[in-house]
């Protein structure tokens, strides 16, 4: 669970950064999902002591993805040259 919390916390930090910068989630199966806008990802971040959800949804262009933070192996900013 600590790994899931760390990944969710990093995603929350990147979503709140100003200005927003696109970032990528790399999944355990090797797939890479680019979050180009804060509204492209949805999950319960938790509040008032609650942990938040382990699941997240990504909706971007043609992509519709439901996954868990446990399936994320890396979170990184996207290089503008990609």
C-alpha positions as CSV (number, residue, x, y, z in Angstrom):
1,X,0.0,0.0,0.0
2,X,2.8,2.5,0.7
3,X,3.9,2.3,-3.0
4,X,0.3,3.0,-4.2
5,X,0.1,6.0,-1.8
6,X,3.4,7.3,-3.1
7,X,2.3,7.1,-6.7
8,X,-1.1,8.6,-6.1
9,X,0.6,11.4,-4.1
10,X,3.1,12.1,-7.0
11,X,0.2,12.2,-9.5
12,X,-1.7,14.7,-7.2
13,X,1.5,16.9,-7.0
14,X,1.9,16.9,-10.7
15,X,-1.8,17.7,-11.3
16,X,-1.6,20.7,-8.9
17,X,1.6,22.1,-10.3
18,X,1.4,25.6,-12.0
19,X,1.8,25.8,-14.8
20,X,0.7,22.3,-15.5
21,X,3.2,20.1,-17.4
22,X,2.2,16.9,-19.2
23,X,3.4,13.7,-17.5
24,X,3.4,10.0,-18.3
25,X,2.3,7.0,-16.3
26,X,4.2,3.8,-17.2
27,X,2.2,0.7,-16.5
28,X,3.7,-2.6,-15.4
29,X,2.8,-4.2,-18.8
30,X,5.0,-1.5,-20.5
31,X,2.2,0.7,-21.8
32,X,2.7,4.4,-21.4
33,X,-0.2,6.8,-20.8
34,X,0.4,10.5,-21.4
35,X,-1.7,12.9,-19.2
36,X,-1.8,16.0,-21.4
37,X,-4.2,18.0,-19.2
38,X,-5.4,17.7,-15.6
39,X,-8.9,16.8,-16.7
40,X,-7.6,13.7,-18.5
41,X,-7.3,11.7,-15.3
42,X,-9.9,11.1,-12.6
43,X,-9.7,9.4,-9.2
44,X,-10.7,10.0,-5.6
45,X,-7.7,11.7,-4.0
46,X,-8.9,11.2,-0.5
47,X,-9.4,13.9,2.2
48,X,-10.1,14.3,5.9
49,X,-7.8,11.3,6.7
50,X,-9.3,9.0,4.0
51,X,-6.7,7.3,1.8
52,X,-8.4,7.8,-1.6
53,X,-9.0,5.3,-4.3
54,X,-6.6,2.8,-5.8
55,X,-8.3,3.1,-9.1
56,X,-8.1,5.8,-11.8
57,X,-9.7,6.6,-15.1
58,X,-7.9,8.2,-18.1
59,X,-9.9,9.8,-21.0
60,X,-7.9,11.5,-23.7
61,X,-8.5,11.6,-27.4
62,X,-9.1,8.0,-28.4
63,X,-7.9,6.5,-25.2
64,X,-10.3,5.2,-22.5
65,X,-8.4,3.5,-19.6
66,X,-9.4,2.1,-16.2
67,X,-6.5,1.0,-14.1
68,X,-5.0,1.0,-10.6
69,X,-2.2,2.9,-9.1
70,X,-0.7,-0.5,-8.1
71,X,-0.2,-1.2,-11.9
72,X,1.8,2.0,-12.4
73,X,5.6,1.4,-12.3
74,X,6.7,4.9,-13.0
75,X,5.5,8.6,-13.1
76,X,7.6,11.1,-15.1
77,X,7.3,14.5,-16.7
78,X,7.0,14.3,-20.5
79,X,9.9,15.9,-22.4
80,X,8.5,18.6,-24.7
81,X,10.4,17.0,-27.6
82,X,8.3,13.8,-27.5
